[in-house]
Structures are given as structure tokens and as C-alpha cells.
Amino acid sequence: MSSRWVSNLLKYGVRRRYLEAGCGLGRFGIAIASVGKEVTLLDCSENSLRGAKCLKDIAEKHFGKMSVSFMKGDLESVNTEGRQFDVTFNEGVLEHWTGHDERVAVIRRMADMTNIGGLVSVRVVNNKNPMYNFLYLAALKDTIPAYHRYDLKELEGEMKAAGLRIVCSDGETVNDPGDWVKSKWLADVLMFFSILINKLPQPLRKSLCPSIFCIGVVE
């Protein structure tokens, strides 16, 4: 998987234990496990964890045995017995809490699972992406679940409010348009513009890329 976000998660210091908190199919966590890291995949959905286990089995045919464990539970209430992880991260999760205080509490909960000096990172949809309003208003407003519409400044602000020191923030393209894009031509248009935007300088990526991410240190 080619991902600026994953590359940065691996870049900042020597990190061993990773938690994808709200993993879905776990594609990012499994990508990290493929380079020798210990990864725990957490999700409240049994179906998601079942899919993640299948994806792990497929990946191991190409990359060999991986250190991946699975945990069923809700991010807000799961008991991880204190700070167990060097990096806690998720993608497409935080924006589903609609209240500011709720989102800051979720980020703080991620920090509570993470060792002092470790990393917490969140990746979300970028509301400033020029394709967003077109796709949302044109065809997708009835198929996308309700979620908070972020820009990078707000995401950085909520990470800081949760007590994190920001070390990296950027934008990047999506790896796929998601199940919510039912039309092939819309998916193709989205991917075409995403690839073009991903090649822009960082200041423009932060505003225009379809996804944005922020990485903070737990202090």
C-alpha cells in the first residue's frame, strides 16, 4: 500500500506496537504489520473483524507470517489495561462523532491507550476537497452516513485540545472511493482528481486532498 500517512506513522521514531482503533477491514494496520510491526486491530463489529482476519490471511501469503491480534470492543469503553501501544491510529472514524467535546474525548481516549512519547494519529475526509461538495450534493448525500465535516485546522485544534503535540499534518489521496460511491464513473472521476491533487506541494495538499491526517505525540 502506498500511503503518505502510513509512511509517516512508521517514520517518527522507533515504534513497535500499533493499535488501529476502529479498524474496519484493517487494511492500514495490516500494511504496517507487513513491515514487521506488532499490530492490534480493534473494532466493535464482528463482521469487520472477520473481514480483517481474511485480509490478514491473504496478506500473509505474500509477506509471510505477521504479528496481528484482534480485539472486539467500542473505542470509548474498551479496556486495554492502561498504556500498551506505541502508536494508536484510525481512519474514517473520528468524524462520526458530531459534537466537538465528544471528538476531543475520543482522541484523549486514544492517547490514554498510548505510551508517553508515543503517537496518536487520525485521518478523516477533507471538507475543503473540491470534489466533496460536488459528489455529496450531486449523488451521494443519501448514501453517506452523517458525519462531521473537517478541515485540517479544526483537526489540529482538536488534537491539541486532547493534549497532543502536533508533529505532522498533511493531505493525501484516497486509496479507493469507498463503498458509498455506487456509480463507476463517479468513482473514476474521484480517483482521477485525487491522483492529480496528491502530486501538489504540501500547502496545497492540505487544502485540496480528499483525505487529511494529523499525528501528535503523547506528553
VEXKEBA-938425 format. One record per residue: residue number from 1; residue in three letters; x, z, y of N, C-alpha, C in turn. Coordinates in Angstrom, 3 decimals, m for minus. Atoms other than C-alpha are relative to their C-alpha. Last residue first. Layout:
// residues N
{r NUM; 'ala'; {X; Z; Y}; {X; Z; Y}; {X; Z; Y}}
...
// end
This chain:
// residues 219
{r 219; 'glu'; {m0.980; m0.952; m0.572}; {3.231; 26.539; 14.006}; {m0.513; 1.437; m0.100}}
{r 218; 'val'; {0.583; m1.339; 0.035}; {1.529; 23.822; 11.932}; {1.066; 0.993; 0.465}}
{r 217; 'val'; {m0.759; m1.015; 0.732}; {2.898; 20.427; 12.985}; {m0.717; 1.347; 0.095}}
{r 216; 'gly'; {m0.402; m1.203; m0.708}; {0.566; 17.610; 14.025}; {0.724; 0.974; m0.902}}
{r 215; 'ile'; {m0.724; m0.906; 0.883}; {m0.028; 14.009; 12.981}; {0.484; 1.187; 0.815}}
{r 214; 'cys'; {m0.776; m1.002; m0.720}; {m2.637; 11.805; 14.675}; {0.622; 0.938; m1.027}}
{r 213; 'phe'; {m0.378; m1.202; 0.731}; {m4.293; 8.651; 13.450}; {0.855; 0.889; 0.874}}
{r 212; 'ile'; {m0.984; m0.777; m0.734}; {m6.239; 5.716; 14.837}; {0.330; 1.238; m0.821}}
{r 211; 'ser'; {m0.180; m1.385; 0.425}; {m8.115; 2.982; 12.976}; {1.057; 0.657; 0.880}}
{r 210; 'pro'; {1.265; m0.533; 0.516}; {m9.598; m0.290; 14.262}; {0.088; 1.430; m0.516}}
{r 209; 'cys'; {0.058; 0.047; 1.467}; {m6.515; m0.981; 16.404}; {m1.296; 0.630; m0.506}}
{r 208; 'leu'; {0.727; 1.137; 0.564}; {m7.237; m1.616; 20.096}; {m0.089; m0.035; m1.521}}
{r 207; 'ser'; {1.305; 0.301; m0.594}; {m6.354; 1.413; 22.169}; {m0.824; m0.957; m0.834}}
{r 206; 'lys'; {0.750; m1.248; m0.154}; {m3.522; 2.990; 20.201}; {m1.399; m0.245; 0.555}}
{r 205; 'arg'; {0.556; m0.379; 1.301}; {m2.348; m0.454; 19.099}; {m0.873; 1.240; 0.131}}
{r 204; 'leu'; {1.192; 0.808; 0.225}; {m1.976; m1.457; 22.757}; {m0.632; 0.323; m1.349}}
{r 203; 'pro'; {1.047; m0.382; m0.961}; {0.387; 1.416; 23.513}; {m1.292; m0.795; m0.179}}
{r 202; 'gln'; {0.701; m1.258; 0.275}; {2.226; 0.774; 20.205}; {m1.063; 0.366; 1.038}}
{r 201; 'pro'; {m0.793; m1.193; m0.321}; {3.096; m2.891; 20.786}; {m0.843; 1.267; m0.116}}
{r 200; 'leu'; {m0.205; m0.258; m1.422}; {0.783; m5.419; 19.030}; {0.938; 1.193; 0.220}}
{r 199; 'lys'; {m1.332; 0.470; m0.377}; {1.185; m6.501; 15.395}; {0.320; 0.264; 1.475}}
{r 198; 'asn'; {m0.998; m0.886; 0.595}; {m1.776; m4.427; 14.177}; {1.425; m0.377; 0.390}}
{r 197; 'ile'; {m0.159; m1.171; m0.853}; {m4.056; m6.284; 16.605}; {1.110; 0.909; m0.513}}
{r 196; 'leu'; {m0.597; 0.398; m1.277}; {m3.562; m9.581; 14.785}; {0.309; 1.224; 0.871}}
{r 195; 'ile'; {m1.383; 0.396; 0.261}; {m4.172; m8.056; 11.339}; {0.708; m0.389; 1.297}}
{r 194; 'ser'; {m0.773; m1.201; 0.295}; {m7.304; m6.258; 12.522}; {1.478; m0.328; m0.199}}
{r 193; 'phe'; {m0.351; m0.639; m1.254}; {m8.650; m9.425; 14.132}; {0.824; 1.269; m0.222}}
{r 192; 'phe'; {m0.804; 0.930; m0.802}; {m8.513; m11.324; 10.852}; {0.456; 0.666; 1.297}}
{r 191; 'met'; {m1.363; m0.029; 0.500}; {m9.746; m8.330; 8.791}; {0.915; m0.901; 0.818}}
{r 190; 'leu'; {m0.587; m1.306; m0.257}; {m12.868; m7.891; 10.906}; {1.464; 0.032; m0.427}}
{r 189; 'val'; {m0.269; m0.076; m1.445}; {m13.659; m11.605; 10.884}; {0.701; 1.309; 0.333}}
{r 188; 'asp'; {m1.128; 0.889; m0.286}; {m13.293; m11.736; 7.088}; {0.375; 0.039; 1.483}}
{r 187; 'ala'; {m1.208; m0.638; 0.530}; {m15.546; m8.698; 6.615}; {1.234; m0.831; 0.313}}
{r 186; 'leu'; {m0.320; m1.106; m0.893}; {m18.155; m10.221; 8.921}; {1.267; 0.717; m0.457}}
{r 185; 'trp'; {m0.586; 0.576; m1.205}; {m17.987; m13.473; 6.945}; {0.344; 1.089; 1.018}}
{r 184; 'lys'; {m1.379; 0.443; 0.203}; {m18.381; m11.615; 3.659}; {0.604; m0.534; 1.293}}
{r 183; 'ser'; {m0.155; 1.440; m0.196}; {m21.504; m9.742; 4.823}; {1.463; m0.405; m0.140}}
{r 182; 'lys'; {0.643; 0.721; 1.101}; {m22.123; m6.297; 3.342}; {0.207; m1.512; 0.081}}
{r 181; 'val'; {0.050; 1.394; m0.454}; {m19.697; m4.366; 5.508}; {m0.534; m0.842; m1.154}}
{r 180; 'trp'; {1.093; 0.156; m0.950}; {m20.604; m0.737; 4.688}; {m0.070; m1.411; 0.568}}
{r 179; 'asp'; {1.224; 0.398; 0.685}; {m18.471; m0.837; 1.544}; {m1.147; m0.272; 0.960}}
{r 178; 'gly'; {0.894; m1.051; 0.459}; {m15.313; m0.755; 3.622}; {m1.283; m0.541; m0.622}}
{r 177; 'pro'; {1.066; m0.290; m0.960}; {m13.513; m3.282; 5.791}; {m0.991; 1.046; m0.455}}
{r 176; 'asp'; {1.159; 0.791; 0.406}; {m10.288; m3.138; 3.756}; {m1.149; 0.400; 0.908}}
{r 175; 'asn'; {m0.444; 0.663; 1.222}; {m6.803; m1.877; 4.522}; {m1.097; m0.856; m0.619}}
{r 174; 'val'; {0.643; m0.514; 1.208}; {m7.806; m1.125; 8.104}; {0.553; m0.757; m1.195}}
{r 173; 'thr'; {1.088; 0.780; 0.557}; {m5.324; m1.927; 10.851}; {m0.649; 0.724; m1.170}}
{r 172; 'glu'; {m0.356; 0.983; 1.017}; {m3.240; 0.624; 12.635}; {m1.235; m0.714; m0.502}}
{r 171; 'gly'; {1.120; 0.736; 0.560}; {m3.220; 2.931; 15.630}; {0.494; m0.946; m1.070}}
{r 170; 'asp'; {m0.126; 1.458; m0.036}; {m0.739; 5.588; 16.666}; {m1.312; m0.611; m0.484}}
{r 169; 'ser'; {1.351; 0.567; m0.016}; {m0.110; 9.306; 17.054}; {0.143; m1.504; 0.197}}
{r 168; 'cys'; {0.176; 1.442; 0.134}; {2.999; 11.293; 16.174}; {m1.477; m0.350; 0.135}}
{r 167; 'val'; {m1.305; 0.655; 0.147}; {4.487; 14.736; 16.680}; {m0.127; m1.511; m0.094}}
{r 166; 'ile'; {0.047; 1.411; 0.358}; {1.470; 16.663; 18.002}; {1.411; m0.575; m0.075}}
{r 165; 'arg'; {m0.892; 0.696; m0.931}; {1.828; 20.439; 17.945}; {0.111; m1.456; m0.435}}
{r 164; 'leu'; {m1.061; 0.859; 0.523}; {m1.177; 21.956; 16.166}; {0.841; m0.592; 1.127}}
{r 163; 'gly'; {m1.277; m0.694; 0.032}; {m3.247; 24.945; 17.284}; {1.167; m0.811; m0.505}}
{r 162; 'ala'; {m0.107; m0.686; 1.288}; {m6.745; 23.681; 16.474}; {1.363; 0.667; m0.176}}
{r 161; 'ala'; {0.914; m1.146; m0.058}; {m7.234; 22.846; 20.166}; {0.030; 0.804; m1.292}}
{r 160; 'lys'; {m0.657; m1.048; m0.790}; {m4.134; 20.635; 19.893}; {m0.872; 1.247; 0.078}}
{r 159; 'met'; {m1.126; m0.488; 0.805}; {m5.730; 18.630; 17.056}; {0.723; 1.129; 0.741}}
{r 158; 'glu'; {0.562; m0.884; 1.021}; {m8.951; 18.422; 19.069}; {1.092; 0.533; m0.928}}
{r 157; 'gly'; {0.480; m1.237; m0.615}; {m7.119; 17.053; 22.114}; {m0.546; 0.977; m1.027}}
{r 156; 'glu'; {m1.170; m0.819; m0.319}; {m5.204; 14.500; 20.047}; {m0.422; 1.345; 0.593}}
{r 155; 'leu'; {m0.544; m0.471; 1.276}; {m8.486; 13.216; 18.614}; {1.219; 0.888; 0.234}}
{r 154; 'glu'; {0.858; m1.077; 0.484}; {m10.007; 13.039; 22.109}; {0.520; 0.569; m1.313}}
{r 153; 'lys'; {m0.159; m1.153; m0.893}; {m7.096; 11.043; 23.500}; {m0.835; 1.178; m0.493}}
{r 152; 'leu'; {m1.187; m0.749; 0.374}; {m7.138; 8.749; 20.462}; {0.207; 1.235; 0.873}}
{r 151; 'asp'; {m1.161; 0.735; m0.473}; {m10.735; 7.621; 20.870}; {1.205; 0.917; m0.215}}
{r 150; 'tyr'; {m1.247; m0.513; m0.547}; {m13.460; 8.906; 18.622}; {0.759; m1.044; 0.810}}
{r 149; 'arg'; {m0.763; 1.178; m0.412}; {m17.085; 8.040; 17.897}; {1.225; 0.445; 0.802}}
{r 148; 'his'; {m0.507; m0.131; m1.360}; {m18.652; 10.899; 15.935}; {0.911; m1.180; 0.328}}
{r 147; 'tyr'; {m1.275; m0.673; m0.140}; {m20.551; 9.869; 12.827}; {0.435; 0.019; 1.460}}
{r 146; 'ala'; {m0.253; m0.539; m1.333}; {m23.948; 8.726; 11.613}; {1.354; 0.703; 0.031}}
{r 145; 'pro'; {0.501; m1.360; m0.227}; {m23.727; 6.819; 8.333}; {0.337; 0.474; 1.420}}
{r 144; 'ile'; {m1.083; m0.959; m0.200}; {m23.082; 3.063; 8.650}; {m0.596; 1.387; 0.208}}
{r 143; 'thr'; {m0.694; m0.233; 1.262}; {m25.791; 0.842; 7.093}; {1.149; 0.992; 0.125}}
{r 142; 'asp'; {0.911; m0.582; 0.987}; {m28.464; 0.668; 9.816}; {0.698; 0.331; m1.313}}
{r 141; 'lys'; {0.476; m1.304; m0.447}; {m25.986; 0.218; 12.674}; {m0.938; 0.668; m1.003}}
{r 140; 'leu'; {m0.349; m1.100; 0.883}; {m24.162; m2.514; 10.770}; {m0.614; 1.343; 0.355}}
{r 139; 'ala'; {0.464; 0.059; 1.386}; {m25.328; m5.899; 11.949}; {0.079; 1.297; m0.773}}
{r 138; 'ala'; {0.466; 1.271; 0.542}; {m24.865; m6.822; 15.560}; {m0.622; 0.145; m1.382}}
{r 137; 'leu'; {1.252; 0.412; m0.632}; {m24.709; m3.424; 17.246}; {m0.572; m1.249; m0.649}}
{r 136; 'tyr'; {1.000; m1.060; 0.084}; {m22.129; m1.931; 14.901}; {m1.343; m0.464; 0.536}}
{r 135; 'leu'; {0.461; m0.155; 1.376}; {m20.148; m5.117; 14.356}; {m1.136; 1.015; m0.091}}
{r 134; 'phe'; {0.586; 1.257; 0.480}; {m19.907; m5.985; 18.036}; {m0.587; 0.168; m1.394}}
{r 133; 'asn'; {1.345; 0.114; m0.559}; {m19.437; m2.368; 19.094}; {m0.679; m1.289; m0.442}}
{r 132; 'tyr'; {0.925; m1.040; 0.453}; {m16.520; m1.923; 16.712}; {m1.413; m0.229; 0.503}}
{r 131; 'met'; {0.925; 0.502; 1.014}; {m14.755; m5.248; 17.147}; {m1.085; 1.011; m0.338}}
{r 130; 'pro'; {0.978; 0.945; m0.555}; {m13.174; m4.292; 20.479}; {m0.997; m0.532; m1.020}}
{r 129; 'asn'; {m0.251; 1.294; 0.632}; {m11.542; m1.155; 18.992}; {m1.056; m1.007; 0.434}}
{r 128; 'lys'; {m0.425; 0.974; m0.994}; {m12.132; 1.600; 21.535}; {0.318; m1.366; m0.600}}
{r 127; 'asn'; {1.147; 0.492; m0.757}; {m14.221; 3.649; 19.081}; {0.381; m1.056; 1.038}}
{r 126; 'asn'; {m0.288; 0.042; m1.430}; {m11.223; 3.952; 16.764}; {m1.173; m0.620; 0.759}}
{r 125; 'val'; {0.337; 1.273; m0.633}; {m12.276; 4.936; 13.228}; {0.225; 0.112; 1.509}}
{r 124; 'val'; {1.421; 0.253; m0.247}; {m10.504; 8.047; 11.960}; {m0.181; m1.411; 0.546}}
{r 123; 'arg'; {0.190; 1.391; m0.402}; {m7.158; 9.211; 10.523}; {m1.495; m0.279; 0.083}}
{r 122; 'val'; {1.353; 0.538; 0.090}; {m6.305; 12.914; 10.455}; {0.025; m1.459; 0.435}}
{r 121; 'ser'; {0.243; 1.319; m0.583}; {m2.978; 14.621; 9.847}; {m1.417; m0.468; m0.295}}
{r 120; 'val'; {1.429; 0.300; 0.164}; {m1.771; 18.167; 9.267}; {m0.244; m1.341; 0.679}}
{r 119; 'leu'; {0.724; 0.989; m0.785}; {1.948; 18.687; 8.730}; {m1.488; m0.011; m0.336}}
{r 118; 'gly'; {0.539; 1.167; 0.692}; {4.095; 21.586; 7.566}; {m0.827; m0.866; 0.936}}
{r 117; 'gly'; {m0.972; 1.085; m0.096}; {6.201; 23.917; 9.707}; {m0.450; m1.260; m0.713}}
{r 116; 'ile'; {m0.544; 0.012; m1.351}; {4.126; 26.876; 8.547}; {1.142; m1.020; 0.057}}
{r 115; 'asn'; {m1.128; m0.874; m0.293}; {2.693; 25.869; 5.169}; {0.398; m0.085; 1.472}}
{r 114; 'thr'; {m1.289; 0.663; m0.132}; {m0.696; 24.159; 5.071}; {1.090; 0.992; 0.384}}
{r 113; 'met'; {m0.432; 0.347; 1.347}; {m4.060; 25.408; 3.799}; {1.469; m0.431; m0.039}}
{r 112; 'asp'; {m0.091; m1.250; 0.763}; {m4.762; 27.197; 7.098}; {0.447; m0.236; m1.441}}
{r 111; 'ala'; {m1.255; m0.663; m0.354}; {m3.956; 23.955; 8.941}; {0.198; 1.277; m0.807}}
{r 110; 'met'; {m1.076; 0.779; 0.622}; {m6.756; 22.150; 7.078}; {1.355; 0.649; 0.274}}
{r 109; 'arg'; {0.066; m0.314; 1.439}; {m9.129; 24.955; 8.094}; {1.080; m0.771; m0.758}}
{r 108; 'arg'; {m0.638; m1.310; 0.154}; {m7.976; 24.538; 11.706}; {m0.007; 0.426; m1.470}}
{r 107; 'ile'; {m1.446; 0.222; m0.140}; {m8.835; 20.838; 11.482}; {0.753; 1.309; m0.202}}
{r 106; 'val'; {m0.432; 0.706; 1.204}; {m12.290; 21.756; 10.130}; {1.506; m0.258; 0.051}}
{r 105; 'ala'; {m0.039; m0.980; 1.092}; {m12.791; 24.341; 12.885}; {0.473; m0.644; m1.299}}
{r 104; 'val'; {m1.205; m0.811; m0.209}; {m11.853; 21.755; 15.530}; {0.142; 1.032; m1.118}}
{r 103; 'arg'; {m1.163; 0.831; 0.359}; {m14.463; 19.416; 14.046}; {1.305; 0.770; 0.186}}
{r 102; 'glu'; {m0.034; 0.173; 1.461}; {m17.172; 22.083; 14.089}; {1.239; m0.783; m0.418}}
{r 101; 'asp'; {m0.491; m1.256; 0.569}; {m16.360; 23.044; 17.682}; {0.091; m0.081; m1.521}}
{r 100; 'his'; {m1.415; m0.212; m0.322}; {m16.704; 19.419; 18.799}; {0.544; 1.252; m0.678}}
{r 99; 'gly'; {m0.266; m0.953; m1.068}; {m20.021; 18.864; 17.007}; {1.490; 0.234; 0.211}}
{r 98; 'thr'; {0.379; 0.536; m1.305}; {m20.839; 15.691; 15.036}; {0.305; 0.939; 1.163}}
{r 97; 'trp'; {0.495; m1.187; m0.689}; {m18.984; 16.454; 11.818}; {m0.269; m0.399; 1.442}}
{r 96; 'his'; {1.355; m0.258; 0.492}; {m18.779; 13.078; 10.056}; {m0.534; 1.369; 0.432}}
{r 95; 'glu'; {1.013; 0.511; m0.925}; {m15.803; 12.121; 12.251}; {m1.431; 0.258; m0.464}}
{r 94; 'leu'; {0.260; m0.890; m1.130}; {m13.496; 14.411; 10.274}; {m1.140; m0.473; 0.888}}
{r 93; 'val'; {0.695; m1.244; 0.351}; {m13.720; 12.485; 7.007}; {m0.444; 0.757; 1.246}}
{r 92; 'gly'; {1.430; 0.272; 0.036}; {m12.657; 8.843; 7.386}; {m0.845; 1.208; m0.352}}
{r 91; 'glu'; {0.373; 1.242; m0.708}; {m9.072; 9.583; 6.402}; {m1.495; m0.201; m0.123}}
{r 90; 'asn'; {1.171; 0.737; 0.473}; {m7.622; 12.909; 5.308}; {m0.263; m1.203; 0.898}}
{r 89; 'phe'; {0.433; 1.188; m0.750}; {m4.460; 14.972; 5.493}; {m1.317; m0.527; m0.535}}
{r 88; 'thr'; {1.431; 0.109; 0.280}; {m2.749; 18.198; 4.448}; {m0.558; m1.106; 0.884}}
{r 87; 'val'; {0.737; 0.969; m0.821}; {1.066; 18.137; 4.230}; {m1.454; m0.002; m0.453}}
{r 86; 'asp'; {m0.904; 0.388; m1.084}; {3.411; 20.869; 2.961}; {m0.665; m0.983; 0.960}}
{r 85; 'phe'; {m0.379; 1.399; m0.135}; {0.742; 22.489; 0.828}; {0.933; m0.220; 1.184}}
{r 84; 'gln'; {m0.632; 0.544; 1.194}; {0.034; 25.925; m0.644}; {0.654; m1.356; 0.228}}
{r 83; 'arg'; {m0.747; 1.195; m0.380}; {m0.911; 28.059; 2.345}; {0.787; m0.516; m1.201}}
{r 82; 'gly'; {m1.011; m0.034; m1.049}; {m3.523; 30.518; 1.171}; {0.684; m1.334; 0.225}}
{r 81; 'glu'; {m0.877; m1.171; 0.128}; {m5.347; 30.714; m2.133}; {1.159; m0.068; 0.985}}
{r 80; 'thr'; {m1.294; 0.502; 0.462}; {m6.832; 27.174; m2.043}; {1.042; 1.117; m0.077}}
{r 79; 'asn'; {m1.045; m1.023; 0.001}; {m10.413; 28.422; m1.870}; {1.285; m0.579; m0.577}}
{r 78; 'val'; {m0.810; m0.053; 1.215}; {m12.865; 25.653; m0.956}; {1.105; 1.039; 0.153}}
{r 77; 'ser'; {0.136; m1.254; 0.744}; {m15.294; 26.524; 1.870}; {0.909; 0.123; m1.222}}
{r 76; 'glu'; {0.244; m1.179; m0.826}; {m14.991; 24.022; 4.708}; {0.057; 1.306; m0.777}}
{r 75; 'leu'; {m1.140; m0.292; m0.869}; {m13.346; 21.259; 2.683}; {m0.184; 1.288; 0.785}}
{r 74; 'asp'; {0.286; 0.378; m1.378}; {m16.060; 21.379; 0.026}; {1.148; 0.453; 0.886}}
{r 73; 'gly'; {0.415; m1.022; m0.942}; {m14.937; 21.528; m3.581}; {m0.227; m0.571; 1.376}}
{r 72; 'lys'; {1.352; 0.230; m0.498}; {m13.697; 19.745; m6.670}; {m0.380; 1.134; 0.936}}
{r 71; 'met'; {0.700; m1.235; m0.340}; {m9.927; 19.757; m7.155}; {m1.374; m0.346; 0.564}}
{r 70; 'phe'; {1.314; 0.232; m0.589}; {m7.820; 17.078; m8.838}; {m0.705; 1.335; 0.208}}
{r 69; 'ser'; {1.021; m0.913; 0.511}; {m4.122; 17.027; m9.674}; {m1.283; m0.188; 0.803}}
{r 68; 'val'; {1.263; m0.013; m0.740}; {m1.621; 14.186; m9.254}; {m0.951; 0.981; m0.675}}
{r 67; 'ser'; {0.420; m1.406; m0.092}; {2.055; 14.240; m10.300}; {m1.221; 0.079; 0.910}}
{r 66; 'met'; {0.094; m0.592; m1.326}; {2.510; 10.604; m11.310}; {m0.442; 1.454; m0.089}}
{r 65; 'lys'; {0.719; m1.273; m0.075}; {3.691; 8.966; m14.540}; {0.064; 0.575; 1.412}}
{r 64; 'gly'; {m0.394; m1.076; 0.887}; {4.839; 5.373; m14.169}; {m0.776; 1.276; 0.271}}
{r 63; 'phe'; {m1.010; m0.855; m0.625}; {4.503; 3.067; m11.176}; {0.504; 1.111; m0.912}}
{r 62; 'his'; {m0.968; 0.752; m0.807}; {2.597; 0.058; m12.570}; {1.158; 0.863; 0.478}}
{r 61; 'lys'; {m0.435; 1.145; 0.800}; {0.538; 1.513; m15.429}; {1.073; m0.807; 0.723}}
{r 60; 'glu'; {m1.075; m0.446; 0.892}; {0.434; 4.766; m13.476}; {0.480; m1.111; m0.921}}
{r 59; 'ala'; {m1.271; m0.029; m0.728}; {m1.547; 3.028; m10.727}; {1.154; 0.387; m0.916}}
{r 58; 'ile'; {m0.422; 1.376; m0.250}; {m4.384; 2.152; m13.131}; {1.375; m0.024; 0.668}}
{r 57; 'asp'; {m0.368; 0.577; 1.288}; {m4.645; 5.728; m14.399}; {0.495; m1.438; 0.162}}
{r 56; 'lys'; {m1.292; m0.568; 0.414}; {m4.580; 7.037; m10.834}; {0.469; m0.611; m1.312}}
{r 55; 'leu'; {m1.009; 0.669; m0.815}; {m7.402; 4.666; m9.852}; {1.401; 0.506; m0.339}}
{r 54; 'cys'; {m0.145; 1.366; 0.522}; {m9.500; 5.931; m12.776}; {1.081; m0.757; 0.773}}
{r 53; 'lys'; {m0.719; m0.118; 1.268}; {m8.864; 9.535; m11.740}; {0.215; m1.375; m0.632}}
{r 52; 'ala'; {m1.404; m0.244; m0.312}; {m9.858; 8.664; m8.177}; {0.831; 0.126; m1.280}}
{r 51; 'gly'; {m0.601; 1.262; m0.416}; {m13.121; 7.140; m9.405}; {1.478; 0.144; 0.308}}
{r 50; 'arg'; {m0.067; 0.824; 1.209}; {m13.972; 10.327; m11.293}; {0.638; m1.350; 0.317}}
{r 49; 'leu'; {m1.139; m0.469; 0.784}; {m13.061; 12.344; m8.215}; {0.154; m0.799; m1.291}}
{r 48; 'ser'; {m1.236; 0.388; m0.684}; {m15.411; 10.253; m6.105}; {1.219; 0.416; m0.804}}
{r 47; 'asn'; {m0.183; 1.445; 0.165}; {m18.226; 10.589; m8.641}; {1.283; m0.483; 0.659}}
{r 46; 'glu'; {m0.507; 0.235; 1.349}; {m17.781; 14.375; m8.784}; {0.247; m1.487; m0.242}}
{r 45; 'ser'; {0.773; 0.919; 0.829}; {m18.208; 14.517; m5.023}; {0.664; m0.210; m1.351}}
{r 44; 'cys'; {1.205; m0.711; 0.455}; {m16.965; 17.570; m3.098}; {m0.826; m0.853; m0.953}}
{r 43; 'asp'; {1.243; 0.609; m0.470}; {m13.467; 16.110; m2.815}; {m1.176; 0.788; m0.563}}
{r 42; 'leu'; {1.161; m0.890; m0.144}; {m9.880; 17.332; m3.106}; {m1.204; m0.792; 0.475}}
{r 41; 'leu'; {1.129; 0.738; m0.558}; {m6.952; 15.256; m4.396}; {m1.231; 0.896; m0.038}}
{r 40; 'thr'; {1.294; m0.530; 0.437}; {m3.751; 17.228; m4.940}; {m1.093; m0.767; 0.721}}
{r 39; 'val'; {1.209; 0.228; m0.786}; {m0.470; 15.326; m4.655}; {m1.195; 0.677; m0.658}}
{r 38; 'glu'; {1.076; m0.707; 0.698}; {3.088; 16.111; m5.768}; {m1.250; m0.062; 0.872}}
{r 37; 'lys'; {0.510; m1.235; m0.587}; {5.389; 13.440; m4.309}; {m1.054; 0.637; m0.906}}
{r 36; 'gly'; {m0.578; m1.208; 0.562}; {7.393; 10.883; m6.319}; {m0.463; 1.309; 0.589}}
{r 35; 'val'; {m1.408; m0.106; m0.415}; {6.895; 7.599; m4.481}; {0.567; 1.380; m0.344}}
{r 34; 'ser'; {m0.776; 1.075; 0.636}; {3.693; 6.743; m6.388}; {1.467; 0.018; 0.412}}
{r 33; 'ala'; {m0.485; m0.457; 1.304}; {2.240; 10.132; m5.402}; {0.895; m1.046; m0.665}}
{r 32; 'ile'; {m1.061; m0.977; m0.257}; {2.018; 8.928; m1.797}; {0.589; 0.517; m1.310}}
{r 31; 'ala'; {m1.137; 0.752; m0.543}; {0.061; 5.819; m2.845}; {1.180; 0.937; 0.264}}
{r 30; 'ile'; {m0.642; 0.631; 1.150}; {m2.140; 8.082; m4.998}; {1.182; m0.856; 0.450}}
{r 29; 'gly'; {m0.721; m1.007; 0.762}; {m2.904; 10.238; m1.972}; {0.735; m0.592; m1.185}}
{r 28; 'phe'; {m1.173; m0.388; m0.789}; {m3.784; 7.192; 0.123}; {0.831; 1.040; m0.744}}
{r 27; 'arg'; {m0.992; 1.085; m0.027}; {m6.024; 5.663; m2.557}; {1.232; 0.362; 0.813}}
{r 26; 'gly'; {m1.369; m0.505; 0.049}; {m7.794; 8.925; m3.349}; {1.089; m1.041; 0.145}}
{r 25; 'leu'; {m0.677; 0.549; 1.177}; {m11.133; 7.385; m4.284}; {1.483; 0.373; m0.051}}
{r 24; 'gly'; {0.694; 1.205; 0.452}; {m12.881; 9.687; m1.800}; {0.640; m0.497; m1.292}}
{r 23; 'cys'; {m0.819; 1.140; 0.445}; {m10.090; 12.062; m0.815}; {m0.787; m1.270; m0.281}}
{r 22; 'gly'; {1.101; 0.944; m0.179}; {m11.749; 14.705; 1.298}; {0.506; m1.370; m0.393}}
{r 21; 'ala'; {1.165; m0.877; m0.085}; {m8.696; 16.911; 1.733}; {m1.233; m0.791; 0.388}}
{r 20; 'glu'; {0.952; 0.893; m0.663}; {m5.768; 14.791; 0.556}; {m1.351; 0.688; m0.038}}
{r 19; 'leu'; {1.430; m0.167; 0.305}; {m3.298; 17.585; m0.171}; {m0.786; m1.043; 0.786}}
{r 18; 'tyr'; {0.971; 0.630; m0.889}; {0.462; 16.876; m0.326}; {m1.412; 0.296; m0.495}}
{r 17; 'arg'; {1.363; m0.173; 0.500}; {3.264; 18.934; m1.861}; {m1.004; m0.489; 1.041}}
{r 16; 'arg'; {0.142; 0.109; 1.448}; {6.898; 17.840; m1.425}; {m1.452; m0.012; m0.453}}
{r 15; 'arg'; {1.292; m0.553; 0.409}; {7.776; 17.194; 2.200}; {m0.200; m0.240; m1.496}}
{r 14; 'val'; {0.039; 0.047; 1.464}; {11.281; 16.692; 3.587}; {m1.272; 0.706; m0.453}}
{r 13; 'gly'; {m0.565; m1.093; 0.768}; {10.897; 15.971; 7.290}; {m0.113; m0.207; m1.500}}
{r 12; 'tyr'; {m0.316; m1.187; m0.786}; {8.579; 13.616; 9.171}; {0.444; 1.165; m0.885}}
{r 11; 'lys'; {m1.190; 0.056; m0.855}; {8.803; 10.250; 7.410}; {0.419; 1.346; 0.555}}
{r 10; 'leu'; {m1.189; m0.161; 0.822}; {6.401; 10.535; 4.479}; {1.268; 0.173; 0.837}}
{r 9; 'leu'; {0.189; m1.233; 0.759}; {3.341; 11.114; 6.661}; {1.231; 0.302; m0.862}}
{r 8; 'asn'; {m0.300; m1.119; m0.885}; {4.716; 8.440; 8.994}; {m0.206; 1.347; m0.676}}
{r 7; 'ser'; {m1.439; 0.008; m0.270}; {4.838; 5.841; 6.234}; {0.400; 1.170; 0.883}}
{r 6; 'val'; {m0.663; m0.581; 1.170}; {1.320; 6.837; 5.165}; {1.509; 0.055; 0.219}}
{r 5; 'trp'; {0.360; m1.414; 0.099}; {0.007; 6.161; 8.686}; {0.736; 0.677; m1.155}}
{r 4; 'arg'; {m0.815; m0.694; m0.997}; {1.855; 2.861; 9.126}; {m0.251; 1.509; m0.088}}
{r 3; 'ser'; {0.757; m0.803; m0.954}; {0.235; 1.697; 5.894}; {0.958; 0.707; 0.939}}
{r 2; 'ser'; {m0.715; 0.038; m1.265}; {1.362; m0.980; 3.425}; {m0.843; 0.713; 1.050}}
{r 1; 'met'; {0.836; 0.000; m1.191}; {0.000; 0.000; 0.000}; {0.877; 0.000; 1.249}}
// end
